Structure formats: structure tokens, C-alpha cells
Amino acid sequence: MYLHVGDDCIIHAKDIVAILDRKGSDIPSLLQYWNRTGKIPESSVLPPDCKSIVITTEQIYFSPFASSTLKKHLTRINGHSVFNF
């Protein structure tokens, strides 16, 4: 089962660790942490169209889709919720 997260990017649903809303209060500190640890390039900034952040076991993706939309698609694909959000 795969999830389209935007910009021709499709990821395997089993690799998803978390889907975060861009407006979350922890996002600025998480971006700093990810920059320090090399998870995202130092020069990375949130794209203006970013509405959510998808964290997988391998990479971090900035998605133009709302976190609620991505979660709904995961539920629809699998027939039931695969995550406890």
C-alpha cells in the first residue's frame, strides 16, 4: 500500500512513522533538530505550499496536502486506520 504525498512522490505506507501538521508548535524545534542531525539539508526551509510533514524510516517529506487528508487516504487505502493519531 502506497501513499502519494505530493510532487510525484509516492511512499510505502508501512515506512511512515508520523504525519505532522505544519502549524504544530513543535515544528520549528524539530526543523532545527533535523538540520543538526542531517535528516534534512541545512538550507532546507518549509516550502510555502507545505501543509504537513511526513516522517518515514528513511526520509522526511514536506507535503502540500493537509495531514488530515493524508490520514484519510491511509484509512481509505487500508479500509481501517493503520495509525493511532
Biopython code that builds the backbone (N, CA, C, O; Angstrom):
import numpy as np
from Bio.PDB.StructureBuilder import StructureBuilder

atoms = [
    (1, "MET", "N", (0.843, -1.159, 0.000)),
    (1, "MET", "CA", (0.000, 0.000, 0.000)),
    (1, "MET", "C", (0.900, 1.237, 0.000)),
    (1, "MET", "O", (1.842, 1.340, 0.786)),
    (2, "TYR", "N", (0.590, 2.163, -0.893)),
    (2, "TYR", "CA", (1.407, 3.357, -1.070)),
    (2, "TYR", "C", (0.575, 4.611, -0.858)),
    (2, "TYR", "O", (-0.648, 4.594, -0.996)),
    (3, "LEU", "N", (1.254, 5.694, -0.521)),
    (3, "LEU", "CA", (0.586, 6.973, -0.292)),
    (3, "LEU", "C", (1.283, 8.048, -1.111)),
    (3, "LEU", "O", (2.500, 8.215, -1.037)),
    (4, "HIS", "N", (0.489, 8.776, -1.895)),
    (4, "HIS", "CA", (1.014, 9.903, -2.665)),
    (4, "HIS", "C", (1.068, 11.108, -1.729)),
    (4, "HIS", "O", (0.043, 11.524, -1.187)),
    (5, "VAL", "N", (2.266, 11.669, -1.539)),
    (5, "VAL", "CA", (2.425, 12.803, -0.621)),
    (5, "VAL", "C", (2.678, 14.113, -1.357)),
    (5, "VAL", "O", (2.932, 15.137, -0.724)),
    (6, "GLY", "N", (2.612, 14.093, -2.690)),
    (6, "GLY", "CA", (2.774, 15.312, -3.476)),
    (6, "GLY", "C", (4.027, 15.308, -4.315)),
    (6, "GLY", "O", (4.951, 14.532, -4.072)),
    (7, "ASP", "N", (4.051, 16.192, -5.316)),
    (7, "ASP", "CA", (5.215, 16.372, -6.190)),
    (7, "ASP", "C", (5.758, 15.056, -6.738)),
    (7, "ASP", "O", (6.958, 14.794, -6.656)),
    (8, "ASP", "N", (4.887, 14.240, -7.291)),
    (8, "ASP", "CA", (5.279, 12.955, -7.879)),
    (8, "ASP", "C", (6.012, 12.050, -6.892)),
    (8, "ASP", "O", (6.824, 11.218, -7.297)),
    (9, "CYS", "N", (5.736, 12.206, -5.627)),
    (9, "CYS", "CA", (6.390, 11.409, -4.588)),
    (9, "CYS", "C", (5.377, 10.438, -3.980)),
    (9, "CYS", "O", (4.346, 10.846, -3.444)),
    (10, "ILE", "N", (5.691, 9.163, -4.074)),
    (10, "ILE", "CA", (4.844, 8.117, -3.513)),
    (10, "ILE", "C", (5.692, 7.308, -2.545)),
    (10, "ILE", "O", (6.796, 6.881, -2.882)),
    (11, "ILE", "N", (5.171, 7.101, -1.339)),
    (11, "ILE", "CA", (5.936, 6.362, -0.335)),
    (11, "ILE", "C", (5.151, 5.148, 0.142)),
    (11, "ILE", "O", (3.921, 5.124, 0.091)),
    (12, "HIS", "N", (5.870, 4.162, 0.596)),
    (12, "HIS", "CA", (5.262, 2.940, 1.117)),
    (12, "HIS", "C", (4.667, 3.251, 2.489)),
    (12, "HIS", "O", (5.362, 3.756, 3.370)),
    (13, "ALA", "N", (3.397, 2.953, 2.666)),
    (13, "ALA", "CA", (2.699, 3.303, 3.904)),
    (13, "ALA", "C", (3.336, 2.660, 5.133)),
    (13, "ALA", "O", (3.310, 3.245, 6.216)),
    (14, "LYS", "N", (3.901, 1.480, 4.982)),
    (14, "LYS", "CA", (4.484, 0.808, 6.149)),
    (14, "LYS", "C", (5.725, 1.528, 6.675)),
    (14, "LYS", "O", (6.140, 1.302, 7.811)),
    (15, "ASP", "N", (6.320, 2.400, 5.845)),
    (15, "ASP", "CA", (7.511, 3.141, 6.261)),
    (15, "ASP", "C", (7.190, 4.437, 6.997)),
    (15, "ASP", "O", (8.093, 5.087, 7.526)),
    (16, "ILE", "N", (5.913, 4.822, 7.038)),
    (16, "ILE", "CA", (5.530, 6.084, 7.675)),
    (16, "ILE", "C", (5.608, 5.947, 9.192)),
    (16, "ILE", "O", (5.039, 5.031, 9.785)),
    (17, "VAL", "N", (6.325, 6.882, 9.796)),
    (17, "VAL", "CA", (6.455, 6.928, 11.252)),
    (17, "VAL", "C", (5.452, 7.920, 11.829)),
    (17, "VAL", "O", (4.827, 7.651, 12.855)),
    (18, "ALA", "N", (5.298, 9.078, 11.162)),
    (18, "ALA", "CA", (4.382, 10.113, 11.652)),
    (18, "ALA", "C", (3.986, 11.049, 10.527)),
    (18, "ALA", "O", (4.720, 11.234, 9.556)),
    (19, "ILE", "N", (2.805, 11.636, 10.683)),
    (19, "ILE", "CA", (2.342, 12.702, 9.803)),
    (19, "ILE", "C", (2.007, 13.877, 10.708)),
    (19, "ILE", "O", (1.116, 13.789, 11.552)),
    (20, "LEU", "N", (2.731, 14.980, 10.523)),
    (20, "LEU", "CA", (2.588, 16.143, 11.397)),
    (20, "LEU", "C", (1.977, 17.317, 10.650)),
    (20, "LEU", "O", (2.264, 17.530, 9.472)),
    (21, "ASP", "N", (1.143, 18.070, 11.333)),
    (21, "ASP", "CA", (0.591, 19.301, 10.778)),
    (21, "ASP", "C", (1.670, 20.369, 10.803)),
    (21, "ASP", "O", (2.367, 20.521, 11.806)),
    (22, "ARG", "N", (1.812, 21.097, 9.730)),
    (22, "ARG", "CA", (2.858, 22.124, 9.636)),
    (22, "ARG", "C", (2.717, 23.182, 10.723)),
    (22, "ARG", "O", (3.714, 23.750, 11.170)),
    (23, "LYS", "N", (1.498, 23.448, 11.145)),
    (23, "LYS", "CA", (1.259, 24.516, 12.114)),
    (23, "LYS", "C", (1.483, 24.077, 13.561)),
    (23, "LYS", "O", (1.215, 24.842, 14.487)),
    (24, "GLY", "N", (1.961, 22.873, 13.758)),
    (24, "GLY", "CA", (2.222, 22.383, 15.105)),
    (24, "GLY", "C", (3.270, 23.226, 15.816)),
    (24, "GLY", "O", (4.202, 23.728, 15.189)),
    (25, "SER", "N", (3.115, 23.377, 17.107)),
    (25, "SER", "CA", (4.017, 24.245, 17.874)),
    (25, "SER", "C", (5.441, 23.700, 17.951)),
    (25, "SER", "O", (6.373, 24.466, 18.193)),
    (26, "ASP", "N", (5.629, 22.411, 17.755)),
    (26, "ASP", "CA", (6.966, 21.808, 17.842)),
    (26, "ASP", "C", (7.740, 21.846, 16.528)),
    (26, "ASP", "O", (8.919, 21.492, 16.510)),
    (27, "ILE", "N", (7.128, 22.255, 15.454)),
    (27, "ILE", "CA", (7.760, 22.189, 14.133)),
    (27, "ILE", "C", (9.066, 22.984, 14.055)),
    (27, "ILE", "O", (10.049, 22.444, 13.548)),
    (28, "PRO", "N", (9.137, 24.239, 14.528)),
    (28, "PRO", "CA", (10.420, 24.961, 14.435)),
    (28, "PRO", "C", (11.571, 24.236, 15.140)),
    (28, "PRO", "O", (12.676, 24.166, 14.602)),
    (29, "SER", "N", (11.323, 23.702, 16.329)),
    (29, "SER", "CA", (12.395, 22.999, 17.040)),
    (29, "SER", "C", (12.731, 21.672, 16.351)),
    (29, "SER", "O", (13.890, 21.256, 16.352)),
    (30, "LEU", "N", (11.743, 21.011, 15.771)),
    (30, "LEU", "CA", (12.012, 19.777, 15.027)),
    (30, "LEU", "C", (12.857, 20.064, 13.784)),
    (30, "LEU", "O", (13.767, 19.299, 13.464)),
    (31, "LEU", "N", (12.560, 21.162, 13.082)),
    (31, "LEU", "CA", (13.360, 21.524, 11.906)),
    (31, "LEU", "C", (14.812, 21.775, 12.294)),
    (31, "LEU", "O", (15.725, 21.342, 11.592)),
    (32, "GLN", "N", (15.031, 22.468, 13.400)),
    (32, "GLN", "CA", (16.399, 22.709, 13.878)),
    (32, "GLN", "C", (17.099, 21.385, 14.184)),
    (32, "GLN", "O", (18.254, 21.185, 13.809)),
    (33, "TYR", "N", (16.397, 20.493, 14.862)),
    (33, "TYR", "CA", (16.965, 19.187, 15.204)),
    (33, "TYR", "C", (17.310, 18.403, 13.936)),
    (33, "TYR", "O", (18.400, 17.841, 13.829)),
    (34, "TRP", "N", (16.383, 18.367, 12.979)),
    (34, "TRP", "CA", (16.620, 17.624, 11.740)),
    (34, "TRP", "C", (17.778, 18.219, 10.963)),
    (34, "TRP", "O", (18.533, 17.484, 10.326)),
    (35, "ASN", "N", (17.935, 19.548, 11.002)),
    (35, "ASN", "CA", (19.086, 20.186, 10.346)),
    (35, "ASN", "C", (20.388, 19.742, 11.011)),
    (35, "ASN", "O", (21.349, 19.388, 10.329)),
    (36, "ARG", "N", (20.416, 19.762, 12.338)),
    (36, "ARG", "CA", (21.626, 19.380, 13.082)),
    (36, "ARG", "C", (22.007, 17.927, 12.852)),
    (36, "ARG", "O", (23.190, 17.603, 12.759)),
    (37, "THR", "N", (21.020, 17.053, 12.760)),
    (37, "THR", "CA", (21.294, 15.621, 12.625)),
    (37, "THR", "C", (21.428, 15.174, 11.175)),
    (37, "THR", "O", (21.693, 14.001, 10.910)),
    (38, "GLY", "N", (21.248, 16.100, 10.233)),
    (38, "GLY", "CA", (21.415, 15.765, 8.826)),
    (38, "GLY", "C", (20.229, 15.079, 8.178)),
    (38, "GLY", "O", (20.351, 14.573, 7.062)),
    (39, "LYS", "N", (19.091, 15.046, 8.843)),
    (39, "LYS", "CA", (17.901, 14.423, 8.256)),
    (39, "LYS", "C", (17.378, 15.236, 7.077)),
    (39, "LYS", "O", (16.813, 14.686, 6.132)),
    (40, "ILE", "N", (17.574, 16.557, 7.144)),
    (40, "ILE", "CA", (17.239, 17.440, 6.030)),
    (40, "ILE", "C", (18.431, 18.360, 5.820)),
    (40, "ILE", "O", (19.160, 18.649, 6.769)),
    (41, "PRO", "N", (18.640, 18.825, 4.598)),
    (41, "PRO", "CA", (19.778, 19.719, 4.349)),
    (41, "PRO", "C", (19.700, 20.989, 5.186)),
    (41, "PRO", "O", (18.613, 21.488, 5.478)),
    (42, "GLU", "N", (20.847, 21.498, 5.561)),
    (42, "GLU", "CA", (20.939, 22.707, 6.388)),
    (42, "GLU", "C", (20.155, 23.863, 5.786)),
    (42, "GLU", "O", (19.562, 24.660, 6.513)),
    (43, "SER", "N", (20.151, 23.955, 4.475)),
    (43, "SER", "CA", (19.488, 25.073, 3.806)),
    (43, "SER", "C", (17.982, 24.864, 3.644)),
    (43, "SER", "O", (17.295, 25.730, 3.104)),
    (44, "SER", "N", (17.465, 23.728, 4.104)),
    (44, "SER", "CA", (16.046, 23.437, 3.917)),
    (44, "SER", "C", (15.165, 24.380, 4.719)),
    (44, "SER", "O", (15.389, 24.627, 5.904)),
    (45, "VAL", "N", (14.179, 24.885, 4.045)),
    (45, "VAL", "CA", (13.125, 25.661, 4.692)),
    (45, "VAL", "C", (11.810, 25.046, 4.247)),
    (45, "VAL", "O", (11.742, 24.382, 3.212)),
    (46, "LEU", "N", (10.777, 25.270, 5.026)),
    (46, "LEU", "CA", (9.484, 24.732, 4.640)),
    (46, "LEU", "C", (9.014, 25.410, 3.360)),
    (46, "LEU", "O", (8.980, 26.639, 3.291)),
    (47, "PRO", "N", (8.654, 24.638, 2.353)),
    (47, "PRO", "CA", (8.118, 25.240, 1.133)),
    (47, "PRO", "C", (6.828, 25.996, 1.456)),
    (47, "PRO", "O", (6.105, 25.609, 2.374)),
    (48, "PRO", "N", (6.532, 27.052, 0.726)),
    (48, "PRO", "CA", (5.330, 27.838, 1.022)),
    (48, "PRO", "C", (4.043, 27.033, 0.907)),
    (48, "PRO", "O", (3.055, 27.347, 1.571)),
    (49, "ASP", "N", (4.042, 25.990, 0.065)),
    (49, "ASP", "CA", (2.828, 25.190, -0.090)),
    (49, "ASP", "C", (2.763, 24.010, 0.883)),
    (49, "ASP", "O", (1.833, 23.207, 0.806)),
    (50, "CYS", "N", (3.714, 23.892, 1.780)),
    (50, "CYS", "CA", (3.755, 22.777, 2.733)),
    (50, "CYS", "C", (2.636, 22.899, 3.762)),
    (50, "CYS", "O", (2.507, 23.916, 4.443)),
    (51, "LYS", "N", (1.825, 21.837, 3.862)),
    (51, "LYS", "CA", (0.762, 21.802, 4.864)),
    (51, "LYS", "C", (1.011, 20.728, 5.916)),
    (51, "LYS", "O", (0.448, 20.777, 7.010)),
    (52, "SER", "N", (1.856, 19.761, 5.580)),
    (52, "SER", "CA", (2.160, 18.709, 6.544)),
    (52, "SER", "C", (3.561, 18.167, 6.300)),
    (52, "SER", "O", (4.163, 18.379, 5.248)),
    (53, "ILE", "N", (4.056, 17.460, 7.309)),
    (53, "ILE", "CA", (5.380, 16.853, 7.241)),
    (53, "ILE", "C", (5.198, 15.357, 7.474)),
    (53, "ILE", "O", (4.606, 14.937, 8.468)),
    (54, "VAL", "N", (5.713, 14.563, 6.545)),
    (54, "VAL", "CA", (5.600, 13.110, 6.641)),
    (54, "VAL", "C", (6.980, 12.565, 6.982)),
    (54, "VAL", "O", (7.945, 12.777, 6.247)),
    (55, "ILE", "N", (7.057, 11.869, 8.094)),
    (55, "ILE", "CA", (8.318, 11.292, 8.544)),
    (55, "ILE", "C", (8.271, 9.795, 8.272)),
    (55, "ILE", "O", (7.348, 9.101, 8.701)),
    (56, "THR", "N", (9.281, 9.305, 7.552)),
    (56, "THR", "CA", (9.388, 7.870, 7.297)),
    (56, "THR", "C", (10.653, 7.347, 7.966)),
    (56, "THR", "O", (11.419, 8.106, 8.559)),
    (57, "THR", "N", (10.852, 6.069, 7.861)),
    (57, "THR", "CA", (12.043, 5.466, 8.459)),
    (57, "THR", "C", (13.318, 5.939, 7.785)),
    (57, "THR", "O", (14.392, 5.865, 8.382)),
    (58, "GLU", "N", (13.223, 6.423, 6.552)),
    (58, "GLU", "CA", (14.405, 6.826, 5.797)),
    (58, "GLU", "C", (14.534, 8.321, 5.553)),
    (58, "GLU", "O", (15.649, 8.829, 5.432)),
    (59, "GLN", "N", (13.413, 9.034, 5.477)),
    (59, "GLN", "CA", (13.459, 10.410, 4.998)),
    (59, "GLN", "C", (12.310, 11.232, 5.571)),
    (59, "GLN", "O", (11.358, 10.693, 6.136)),
    (60, "ILE", "N", (12.419, 12.548, 5.413)),
    (60, "ILE", "CA", (11.375, 13.478, 5.825)),
    (60, "ILE", "C", (10.866, 14.177, 4.573)),
    (60, "ILE", "O", (11.652, 14.684, 3.772)),
    (61, "TYR", "N", (9.536, 14.202, 4.407)),
    (61, "TYR", "CA", (8.922, 14.801, 3.227)),
    (61, "TYR", "C", (8.047, 15.975, 3.644)),
    (61, "TYR", "O", (7.368, 15.921, 4.669)),
    (62, "PHE", "N", (8.068, 17.038, 2.841)),
    (62, "PHE", "CA", (7.173, 18.172, 3.026)),
    (62, "PHE", "C", (6.045, 18.005, 2.013)),
    (62, "PHE", "O", (6.293, 17.941, 0.809)),
    (63, "SER", "N", (4.811, 17.935, 2.496)),
    (63, "SER", "CA", (3.677, 17.657, 1.623)),
    (63, "SER", "C", (2.755, 18.867, 1.484)),
    (63, "SER", "O", (2.520, 19.588, 2.454)),
    (64, "PRO", "N", (2.231, 19.086, 0.271)),
    (64, "PRO", "CA", (1.263, 20.161, 0.076)),
    (64, "PRO", "C", (-0.145, 19.770, 0.525)),
    (64, "PRO", "O", (-1.065, 20.586, 0.467)),
    (65, "PHE", "N", (-0.315, 18.519, 0.974)),
    (65, "PHE", "CA", (-1.622, 18.045, 1.422)),
    (65, "PHE", "C", (-1.740, 18.178, 2.939)),
    (65, "PHE", "O", (-0.759, 18.004, 3.662)),
    (66, "ALA", "N", (-2.929, 18.482, 3.408)),
    (66, "ALA", "CA", (-3.171, 18.589, 4.849)),
    (66, "ALA", "C", (-2.953, 17.227, 5.505)),
    (66, "ALA", "O", (-3.189, 16.186, 4.891)),
    (67, "SER", "N", (-2.506, 17.248, 6.745)),
    (67, "SER", "CA", (-2.268, 15.992, 7.466)),
    (67, "SER", "C", (-3.553, 15.177, 7.568)),
    (67, "SER", "O", (-3.515, 13.950, 7.479)),
    (68, "SER", "N", (-4.685, 15.841, 7.755)),
    (68, "SER", "CA", (-5.961, 15.121, 7.851)),
    (68, "SER", "C", (-6.295, 14.414, 6.534)),
    (68, "SER", "O", (-6.846, 13.314, 6.546)),
    (69, "THR", "N", (-5.966, 15.035, 5.410)),
    (69, "THR", "CA", (-6.202, 14.419, 4.099)),
    (69, "THR", "C", (-5.334, 13.183, 3.924)),
    (69, "THR", "O", (-5.815, 12.144, 3.472)),
    (70, "LEU", "N", (-4.062, 13.286, 4.278)),
    (70, "LEU", "CA", (-3.162, 12.134, 4.153)),
    (70, "LEU", "C", (-3.631, 10.983, 5.041)),
    (70, "LEU", "O", (-3.613, 9.826, 4.622)),
    (71, "LYS", "N", (-4.045, 11.299, 6.255)),
    (71, "LYS", "CA", (-4.522, 10.254, 7.170)),
    (71, "LYS", "C", (-5.788, 9.598, 6.630)),
    (71, "LYS", "O", (-5.961, 8.385, 6.750)),
    (72, "LYS", "N", (-6.681, 10.408, 6.030)),
    (72, "LYS", "CA", (-7.898, 9.875, 5.434)),
    (72, "LYS", "C", (-7.574, 8.916, 4.290)),
    (72, "LYS", "O", (-8.192, 7.859, 4.162)),
    (73, "HIS", "N", (-6.608, 9.292, 3.468)),
    (73, "HIS", "CA", (-6.209, 8.428, 2.354)),
    (73, "HIS", "C", (-5.631, 7.110, 2.866)),
    (73, "HIS", "O", (-5.893, 6.055, 2.288)),
    (74, "LEU", "N", (-4.859, 7.160, 3.929)),
    (74, "LEU", "CA", (-4.324, 5.920, 4.508)),
    (74, "LEU", "C", (-5.452, 5.024, 4.990)),
    (74, "LEU", "O", (-5.408, 3.809, 4.800)),
    (75, "THR", "N", (-6.455, 5.613, 5.608)),
    (75, "THR", "CA", (-7.593, 4.842, 6.101)),
    (75, "THR", "C", (-8.362, 4.238, 4.935)),
    (75, "THR", "O", (-8.758, 3.073, 4.981)),
    (76, "ARG", "N", (-8.571, 5.025, 3.899)),
    (76, "ARG", "CA", (-9.304, 4.563, 2.728)),
    (76, "ARG", "C", (-8.569, 3.433, 2.008)),
    (76, "ARG", "O", (-9.188, 2.475, 1.545)),
    (77, "ILE", "N", (-7.267, 3.551, 1.919)),
    (77, "ILE", "CA", (-6.454, 2.539, 1.233)),
    (77, "ILE", "C", (-6.536, 1.207, 1.965)),
    (77, "ILE", "O", (-6.699, 0.158, 1.343)),
    (78, "ASN", "N", (-6.424, 1.252, 3.273)),
    (78, "ASN", "CA", (-6.333, 0.039, 4.076)),
    (78, "ASN", "C", (-7.692, -0.448, 4.571)),
    (78, "ASN", "O", (-7.816, -1.595, 5.001)),
    (79, "GLY", "N", (-8.706, 0.404, 4.516)),
    (79, "GLY", "CA", (-10.015, 0.016, 4.999)),
    (79, "GLY", "C", (-10.204, 0.271, 6.482)),
    (79, "GLY", "O", (-11.329, 0.220, 6.981)),
    (80, "HIS", "N", (-9.144, 0.539, 7.178)),
    (80, "HIS", "CA", (-9.213, 0.906, 8.590)),
    (80, "HIS", "C", (-7.959, 1.694, 8.931)),
    (80, "HIS", "O", (-6.986, 1.694, 8.178)),
    (81, "SER", "N", (-7.996, 2.353, 10.056)),
    (81, "SER", "CA", (-6.856, 3.190, 10.427)),
    (81, "SER", "C", (-5.652, 2.324, 10.763)),
    (81, "SER", "O", (-5.744, 1.384, 11.552)),
    (82, "VAL", "N", (-4.515, 2.660, 10.147)),
    (82, "VAL", "CA", (-3.299, 1.911, 10.424)),
    (82, "VAL", "C", (-2.461, 2.601, 11.487)),
    (82, "VAL", "O", (-1.467, 2.050, 11.961)),
    (83, "PHE", "N", (-2.865, 3.805, 11.859)),
    (83, "PHE", "CA", (-2.129, 4.579, 12.853)),
    (83, "PHE", "C", (-3.087, 5.068, 13.924)),
    (83, "PHE", "O", (-4.279, 5.233, 13.667)),
    (84, "ASN", "N", (-2.582, 5.296, 15.095)),
    (84, "ASN", "CA", (-3.368, 5.893, 16.171)),
    (84, "ASN", "C", (-3.027, 7.369, 16.264)),
    (84, "ASN", "O", (-2.130, 7.756, 17.012)),
    (85, "PHE", "N", (-3.739, 8.198, 15.507)),
    (85, "PHE", "CA", (-3.485, 9.636, 15.518)),
    (85, "PHE", "C", (-4.447, 10.299, 16.466)),
    (85, "PHE", "O", (-4.410, 11.519, 16.630)),
]
sb = StructureBuilder()
sb.init_structure("model")
sb.init_model(0)
sb.init_chain("A")
sb.init_seg("    ")
for serial, (resi, resn, name, xyz) in enumerate(atoms, 1):
    if name == "N":
        sb.init_residue(resn, " ", resi, " ")
    sb.init_atom(name, np.array(xyz, "f"), 0.0, 1.0, " ", f" {name:<3s}", serial, name[0])
structure = sb.get_structure()
